[in-house]
């Protein structure tokens, strides 16, 4: 109970003194309009700046542009991003696991360990009973080359195959 009364009194004093200080700080009404008017005159005397964008690049476009010439000679699995590939089947034989991957265009491709796939020069590191693990090289925040692992899981039966 005492704590609530104390908080209420503290809030009242804070609001009361804040209004008192604010009223002391405010300038006379005429003085503020004179300052605004003189500032507008100072700005109006400055020369106008016009930006000419001719011959300059658009700052909102990415520096990195995909090269279609490079991707034309690559196999189909290296022309698409890993996120757009679907794992539609995994098979086991005496020599290990193999998998079937579907590209966005609906075509299926058999893959095995070491197969290159993805636009970032990824390689299949491992194939499990319900997933494949792809390692892709990338530059970390320190500028060093590192490997990123992406797991592509077997599709859901609800999702189906297109």
N, C-alpha and C positions, 0 to 999 in steps of 0.2 A: 504494500500500500504506500509506504513512504517513498519507495523507489519511483512509483508512478507519479506521485506529487512532485518529486524532485525533477523528473524529466519534463513534466508540464511547465513548471516554473522556469527551468533552463530554456525551454523552447520559447516561452513568452519573452524572456529577457533578450534572447538572441534576435527575435523578430523586431522587438521594440528598438534596440540599439542599432540594428542594421538600418532601419528606416531613418533614425536620427542621423547617422553618419552619412547616408545617401543624400539627405536633404542639405547637409552642410557642404558636400562636395559639388553639387549641381551649380552650374554657372547661371548668370542672369539670362533670361530668355533672349534678349537682344544680342548678347555677346556670342552665343552659339551660332546664330544665323549669320553674323558677320564673319566668323571663322569659316563656316561652310562656303560662303560666297567668295572669300579670298582664296580658298583652296581651289574652287572651280575656275577662278580666273588664272591661277598659276598653271593648272593643267591645260586650259584652253590655249595658252601661249606656247605650249610645247609643239614641236613639229610632229606631224602625223607619220606613223610608220606603216608602210604597206609591205606585206610579205609576198614575194614572188616565188612560187613553187616550181617554176619551169626549170627543168634540168636537175631536179632534186628527187630523191626517192621518197615514197610515201612512208612516213614514220610508223604507220599502223600495219604494214606488211611485214611478214616474217623474213628474217635474213636467210633462213634455210628454205630452199625451194626444192621440191622433189624432182629428181632427174629421171625423166621417162626413158631417156636414151640408155641409161645404165640398167634399168630394170627390164628392158626388152630382151636382153640376152640371157637373163637368169631363168632358172627353172621356175615353174608355177608356184611352188611352195615358198620361194624366196621373194616373190613379188607381192605378197599379201602380209598384213600384220598378224601377229600371233593371236591377238584378241578376236580376229574374224575367222579363225580356224576352229573346227569342231572335231573332237575325237569321237569317232562313231563305232570303233571296235578295237579289241585287243585280242591277240592270239598267242598261244604259247606253243613252242616246239622244243625239241631237244637242244637247240642252240640258243634259246632264250625267247624273250617276248618280241613280238612284232605288232604294229598297230596300223589302223586305217584312219586317215584324216580327211575331212571334207572341207574343201575350199568354198568361199562365198558363191562361186558360180555353180555349185552343186556337184562338181567333179570330185571323185575320191582318189586318194593317193596312198599307196602302202609306204610305211616308214619303218625304220629300225634305228637302233642306237647309232649315233654319229651322223644321222641325216641332217643336212642343213635346212633350216626353215625360218621364216619370218624376215622382215625387212632389215633387221639389225644384225645379220650374220649369226643367228642363233644356231646351236647344234643340240640335238636330242642327247641329253646326258643319261637318262634312265627311262625305262618303260616298266610300269608296274601293272598289276591286274586291272586297275581302274583309272589309271592316269599316265600321262607322260610328263617328264620334267625337261624343260628346254633351258639351256644356259645361253645368255646373250652378253657380249661384252659392252661396257658403257664406261664413260668417264665420270668418276665421282666428283664431289665438290672440291677435292684437292687437286684435280686434274690428272689423277692416276687411273689407269685402266683397271676395271673390276668386273666381276661376273655377276649377273642378275639371274636368278632362277625363276622361271615362270612355270606354273603347274597348269596343265590343261587336263581337266577331268572328263571322264566318260559322260556323254550327254544323258539327261534324264529321260526316262521312258515317256513321261508326259510331254516333253518337248518335241520328240520325234525328229525325223530326218527330213529335210526339205528336198 
